Amino acid sequence: MEKIKLGVIGVGHLGQHHAAKYAAMSDVELMGVADVNLARAREVAARHQVRAVDDYRALLPLVDAVSIVVPTRQHFAVAKACLDHGVDVLLEKPMTVTLAEADALVVRSAVQVGDELMAHAPKLRVIGRAGVGVDNIDAEAATRRGIVVMNTPGANAVAVAELVVCLM
């Protein structure tokens, strides 16, 4: 079996643990780590005998997937660059800081999604509702905006999230 080639972007307190876990996995080849603090990247890379870079984009041609462990305000830009390059990502929530960056929403019954919220999400293309009904979503407003509303009464939130991503 071929090993999965992984990189870690951001090796601060949490990122260093991602690198250590990947380095210890038998089915993974840790290809390198990236951090804007090159000294920190070199320190973590030396522990695992991998390359260190200060620009995460240098890792993208080398990897199948990355863990993105950067400050939240950078999640969207880094994840988008990785995905645009065909690299799979593991990204902690929140994926974006603002609704303006969001392509999709996955909501439960307590979240009200009305026209005003949709107005703040100009890229929104799909809303997935985990659970029964869509009474918390203004379906007419979504239709006017060309947003697909999906109800999945028999699925859990993870399954709904996966389906929403597939529909984007």
N, C-alpha and C positions, 0 to 999 in steps of 0.2 A: 504494500500500500504506500502510495506517495504521501509524503508529509505535507501538511498545510504550512505555507510560508506566511509568517505573521510578523507584524511590526507593532511597536507601541509609540503613540504620539503623545508626548507629555509624560515625563518620568519624575514628577514630584512625589509627594507622599504616597498617593494611591497608584500612580503609574508605575512606580518601581515594583509594586507587588504584582501588577499585570505581567511585567517582564519576567519576574521570577517564576510565576506560575507557568507561563508559556515555555520558558527555558527548561522546566522540569517535565514537560509533557512529551511522551514518546512519539506521538503522532504529529508533533509540531516542530517546525524549525524556526526559531526566532532569528529573523534576518537583521534586525537592527532596532534602534530606538532613536527618537527625535525629541529634542527639547530646545526651546529658544535659548536656554542657558546651556551652551555647549559643554562647559565644564561638568555640569550635572549629567548631561547625556553621556559623556565619556566615563564618568564614575560608574553609572549603572551599566553601561555597555561592557566595561572591563570585567564586571562580576560575571557576565555571561558570555564573554568572548565574542561579541558581535560588534557591528559597526555603530558609530554614533554620528548623528548629523544634527545641525541646528535648523534645517529647513525640512519639514516633513515630506515635502514633495519629492525629495531625493529618494525616499523609501518606496514610493508608489510603483515604480517599474519592477521592484524586487519582490513584492508581496502579493498574496492572494487576499489578505484581510488585515485590518488594523484594529487595535483598541485605541479609541480617542479619549484621552484622559487630560483634557485641557480645561481651562476655565470656561464656565457655561457660556459666556458672551462670545466665545470662539467656536462653539459646537457647530453651528450651522455652516459657517464658511469652510471649516476643515472637513466636515462630513460631506458637504457638497463636492468639494474638490476630489475627495477620495472616491465617491460614488461616480462622479463624472469620468474618472480614470478607470472605472471598472473594478474597483477594489471594494470588497465587502467591509462593513464597519460594525463594531460593537461600540455603542454610544450610550452613556448614562443619560437619564432624563434630567432636565428637560432637553429635548432635541433642539428646540429653538427658544430664544428669549422672548420673542414677540410673535403675535398672531400673524403679522405681516410676512413672516418667513415660512409660515406653515402651509403645506399643500393638502393636509388631511387632519381631521380630528377624530378621535375615538372617545366617545362619551358614555357615561352611565346616566341613570335616571335623575340624579341630583343636579346635573349640569344643564342649564337652560341655554339653548343656542337660537338666538333670534336674529333679526335683520341687522340690528346694530352691531352685534358681535361679528357677523359675516362681513359687514362693511370694513372692519378692521383687519380682515384676512383676504386681501385681493387675490392671492394665489390659491385659495381654498378650492379644491376640486371634489372632495368626497368627505362625507360625515358618516362614520360608522357608529351605530347604537348597539352597545352590548346589553342584551336584555329584551324584555317585551315592550313593544310599542315605540312610537316616536313622538309622543305628546309633548316632550320637552324640546322638540326641534321645530322651528317654523319652516315646514316643508314647502309652503308656497313661496316664501322668500328665497329658499335654497333653489327652487326650480327656476325662479326669475333670474337668478345669478348663474344658472347652469351647473349647480352643485348637486352631485348625486347624494341622496340620503339612503342609507342602507340599514335595515333592521335585521338583526340576527338573534331571534329569541332563544334558540337552542345552543348558542355558542358562548364560551367564556370570553373574557376581555382579551386574552392573548390571541385566541383564534380570530376575533374581530379585528384586532390590530394587524395581524398577518394578512387578512383579506383586504383591508383598507389599503395597505401598502401595495398589494398586487393590483388594485384598481387604479392606482395613481398613474 
